[in-house]
Amino acid sequence: MAREFSRAKRVADQIQKDLAVLIQQEIKDPRLGLVTINEVKVSKDLGYAEVFYTCMSLEDSEDSKKESKKLLTNASGYLRTLLGKSMKLRVVPELRFHYDELLGQGHHMTNLINKAVEADKTHQDEEADGEKE
């Protein structure tokens, strides 16, 4: 019977927890804003970790997304060193940061649904008013 959680999954979960704390406490750059680690995927050989994050900054533009990725990529060696000390792994995965677009897409879809519901309600109200006359 196969294990429910593979070692790579357990390592990914621990990296996600530790990385969230390390970024909050160790990275002091005000340009970064509030970073949320949404998911970490670790390769089976633990060679690299894909880190998916979102960043809540004052401006939500493509430039701020590129800036946050650049800052995190530049700090990846430092973060990897700190992860190695806290996790006691023989080999700490190389960190690759990716901005997670899913949250923005979710907000966009919610707005579209709300607009459609409002338009449908307005259309139904107009039809009801037309029938009364």
C-alpha positions as CSV (number, residue, x, y, z in Angstrom):
1,M,0.0,0.0,0.0
2,A,1.4,3.3,-1.0
3,R,2.0,6.1,1.5
4,E,-0.6,8.8,1.6
5,F,2.0,11.6,1.7
6,S,5.3,11.3,-0.2
7,R,8.5,12.7,1.3
8,A,8.5,15.4,-1.4
9,K,5.0,16.5,-0.3
10,R,6.0,16.6,3.4
11,V,9.1,18.6,2.5
12,A,7.0,21.0,0.4
13,D,4.6,21.6,3.2
14,Q,7.4,22.3,5.7
15,I,9.1,24.6,3.2
16,Q,5.8,26.5,2.7
17,K,5.4,27.0,6.5
18,D,9.1,28.0,7.1
19,L,9.4,30.2,4.1
20,A,6.3,32.2,5.0
21,V,7.8,33.0,8.4
22,L,11.3,33.7,7.0
23,I,10.1,36.1,4.4
24,Q,8.0,37.9,6.9
25,Q,10.8,38.2,9.5
26,E,14.0,38.2,7.5
27,I,13.3,40.2,4.3
28,K,13.1,43.8,5.3
29,D,12.6,45.4,1.9
30,P,9.5,47.7,1.9
31,R,9.1,47.3,-1.9
32,L,8.1,43.7,-1.3
33,G,4.8,44.2,0.6
34,L,3.0,41.4,2.3
35,V,3.9,38.1,0.7
36,T,1.7,35.0,1.0
37,I,3.1,31.6,0.0
38,N,0.2,29.8,-1.7
39,E,1.8,26.5,-2.7
40,V,5.2,24.8,-2.9
41,K,5.9,22.0,-5.3
42,V,9.1,20.0,-4.7
43,S,10.6,17.7,-7.3
44,K,10.9,14.0,-6.4
45,D,14.7,14.3,-6.1
46,L,14.4,17.4,-3.9
47,G,16.5,19.3,-6.3
48,Y,14.3,22.3,-6.7
49,A,11.1,23.8,-5.3
50,E,8.5,25.8,-7.2
51,V,7.2,28.5,-4.9
52,F,3.9,30.1,-5.8
53,Y,3.2,33.3,-4.0
54,T,1.0,36.4,-4.1
55,C,2.0,39.8,-3.0
56,M,-0.3,42.4,-1.5
57,S,1.3,45.8,-2.2
58,L,0.0,49.3,-2.6
59,E,0.0,48.9,-6.4
60,D,-1.1,45.7,-8.2
61,S,0.6,46.3,-11.5
62,E,2.8,44.2,-13.7
63,D,5.8,46.3,-12.6
64,S,5.2,45.5,-8.9
65,K,4.8,41.8,-9.8
66,K,8.1,41.8,-11.6
67,E,9.8,43.7,-8.8
68,S,8.6,41.3,-6.2
69,K,9.8,38.3,-8.2
70,K,13.2,40.0,-8.7
71,L,13.5,40.7,-5.0
72,L,12.5,37.1,-4.0
73,T,14.8,35.6,-6.6
74,N,17.7,37.7,-5.4
75,A,17.0,36.6,-1.8
76,S,16.5,32.9,-2.7
77,G,20.1,32.0,-1.7
78,Y,19.8,33.6,1.7
79,L,16.3,32.0,2.2
80,R,17.7,28.6,1.1
81,T,20.5,28.9,3.7
82,L,18.0,29.7,6.5
83,L,15.8,26.9,5.4
84,G,18.8,24.5,5.5
85,K,19.5,25.5,9.1
86,S,15.9,25.2,10.2
87,M,14.9,22.0,8.3
88,K,18.1,19.9,8.8
89,L,18.0,18.6,5.2
90,R,21.2,17.2,3.5
91,V,20.2,19.0,0.3
92,V,17.9,22.0,0.4
93,P,16.0,22.5,-2.9
94,E,16.8,25.4,-5.2
95,L,13.9,27.9,-4.8
96,R,12.1,29.1,-7.9
97,F,9.6,31.8,-7.3
98,H,6.4,32.2,-9.5
99,Y,3.7,34.8,-9.0
100,D,0.4,33.0,-8.5
101,E,-2.1,34.5,-10.9
102,L,-5.0,32.3,-9.6
103,L,-6.0,34.8,-6.9
104,G,-6.4,37.6,-9.4
105,Q,-8.3,35.4,-11.8
106,G,-10.6,34.4,-9.0
107,H,-11.4,38.0,-8.2
108,H,-12.0,38.7,-11.9
109,M,-14.4,35.7,-12.2
110,T,-16.3,36.8,-9.0
111,N,-16.7,40.3,-10.4
112,L,-18.0,38.9,-13.7
113,I,-20.5,36.7,-11.9
114,N,-21.7,39.6,-9.7
115,K,-22.2,41.8,-12.8
116,A,-24.1,39.0,-14.6
117,V,-26.4,38.5,-11.6
118,E,-27.0,42.2,-11.3
119,A,-27.8,42.5,-15.0
120,D,-30.2,39.6,-14.8
121,K,-31.9,41.1,-11.8
122,T,-32.3,44.4,-13.6
123,H,-33.6,42.7,-16.6
124,Q,-36.2,40.8,-14.6
125,D,-37.3,44.0,-12.8
126,E,-37.8,45.7,-16.2
127,E,-39.9,42.8,-17.4
128,A,-42.0,42.9,-14.3
129,D,-42.6,46.6,-14.6
130,G,-43.5,46.1,-18.3
131,E,-46.1,43.5,-17.4
132,K,-47.7,45.8,-14.8
133,E,-48.4,48.5,-17.3
